Amino acid sequence: MVAATRSPLDAALRAWTQEPAPSGRALEVRGRGRVLVMGAAADALPAGHALAAGNSVTVLAVDGTPAGIEEAGEIPFPVVADRPARLQGHFGAWSLTLRDGEVLEADAVLDLTRAPTAIQAPELRQGYERCDPRNPRALTAALAAVANCRGAFEHPLYVDVRSEYCAHARSRIQGCTRCLDLCPPGALAPAGDHVALDPLVCAGCGLCTAACPTGTLRYDLPAEEASLRRLRAALQAWNGAASDAPFLLLYGDGFGAELVEATRQLGDGVPSGWLPISLGVASQTGADVLAMALAWGAAYVVCVSNPARPDTHRPIEDQIAVVNAITEALGFGARVAQVATADPDALLAKMQTVESTADWPVAEFLPLGERRAGALQAIRHLHANAPRPPDTIVLPKDAPFGAVAVDQDACTLCLACVGACPTGALQADPDTPRLGFQEDACVQCGLCRATCPEQAITLHPRLQPALAPGARRTLHEEQPFACVSCGKPFGVRQSIERTLERLAGHPMLAADPRLARRVKMCADCRVIDQFQDASAAGDRPRPRVRTADDYRRGPDAVEGGKRSNGGRK
């Protein structure tokens, strides 16, 4: 292990606490004390009696009307005998649709049905408690959790949404679905070209913010920029007080904090050289945060995950895989790992196996703007100090960095991909038929590939750190086609020629070759040619313009064998 005194740790933690951490935002949610208890009558009725004092209780007996309910004495709450069809909502606004179509509304729900869960990630949904009624301790805790649902409550706003950056869809064509695929409680849903968040369903796990490649979703409790500033300050303080870079232990409040505290109390405690930092929620840690942590002076990073939340393990591992692909390609080896355990001995064993040094100087850049920009700065810093810096780093599938390749034989430069690109990575040239590309802006959302009518685009997850920020290159360029009438360039030669190939043999063009010539004209010349040769287009002669003299001669005036009122007989 790397030796370190308490001084670097104290300096780092002091710097962490001194950096300001702004408070988060919250929504006010009001409850009216409406509690819905659903389960078998033998389980639900006693729970309803326990909650009746101070609450408006409704019991849903899923096993039908219990025998002898009339002899059970007075029941101070309504009892409905039916089965649930759909449950949706959140604390203060639950809605349960029954098989017969009736809807029951409640502020809190106590589920004692023992059936498969009715909602996604029930453990993350406020106002919904589910337990086995045969477990007295669990039942007591569940009753206490739903009993207080009257009055005003604050629900934290965990995620800030900026829809204008979203790469989900364009013109009903689907692109990025990273956040939708990950959200455990289903708080995110498509809303046209972007995704929308139900803040009262969001439980703040942070998986969506870690996976979002454009910065549409940003963690806001605490604000991610403040967390990055504190992380940078802590790492720089450690490196300023010690000769050896720290090993960074990232964990979350609650479970993670308890595990780290239990590890401190084992034997000699947390091994020297380790810097434990809580980011509030560990699963919000994306590849960008990990890359910046390494560039700011962490020699190795371990992310602590809750074993009771297996739905978070694979998304975190995907983020780690991107960073390790970069550090391994640069010659530094794997530098990030995940530990999903509740056993302090297992965590301590992992920490004791780490032996690395930071083979690069500490970066000085500030976490300004988007996380993606900070990640690219960090990667360029590591690349500049790598023992064997490659020109291209191949990344895992679905990584948020990469390039697009264009089949030039298939591409007609229609530029539909430019209109679909949400980040401006694909660009048109106003003066010539050319498709440009800015690689550091590409998030690999796939909208260009899905939009291309010629299926000429493929995606390549990769990084080219040596490219200058904002560097552009040409993917495809063609000569413009000159109008055969006026000589003005108006289109793409390949596109015009392909159109003529597809129209070859068409009966209309075979009957009149002049129609094919119009395809080679600009829009202005095409209209002029059509009206100069009206008979070739099959049009009737235009009617003579009526003048004031026609009206003065009266309706019966005839000129040239026709009535003067517009040429009608």
Secondary structure, DSSP 4 states (H G I P E B T S, - for coil): -----HHHHHHHHHHHHHS-----EEEEEEEE-EEEEEE-HHHHHHHHHHH-TTSEEEEEETT-SPTTGGGG---SS-EEE--EEEEE--TT-EEEEETTS-EEEESEEEEE--SSPSSSSGGG-TTEEE--TT-HHHHHHHHHHHH--EEEEEEEE-EEE-GGG--SEETTEE---HHHHH-TT--EEEETTEEEE-TTT-----HHHHH-SSSSEEEBTTBHHHHHHHHHHHHHHHHHH-SSPPEEEEE-TTHHHHHHHHHHTSTT-SPTTEEEEE-S-GGG--HHHHHHHHHTT-SEEEEEE-TT-GGGHHHHHHHHHHHHHHHHHTTS---EEEEE-S-HHHHHHHHHH------SPPP-----S-HHHHHHHHHHHHHHT-SS--S-EE--TT-S-EEEEE-TTT-----HHHHH-SSS-EEE-SSSSEEEEEGGG-----HHHHH-TT--EEEEEEE-TTSPTT-EEEEEE-PEEEPTTT--EEEEHHHHHHHHHHHTT-HHHHH-THHHHHHTS-HHHHHHHHHHTTTTTTPPPPPPPP-HHHHHH-TT-EETTEETTTT--
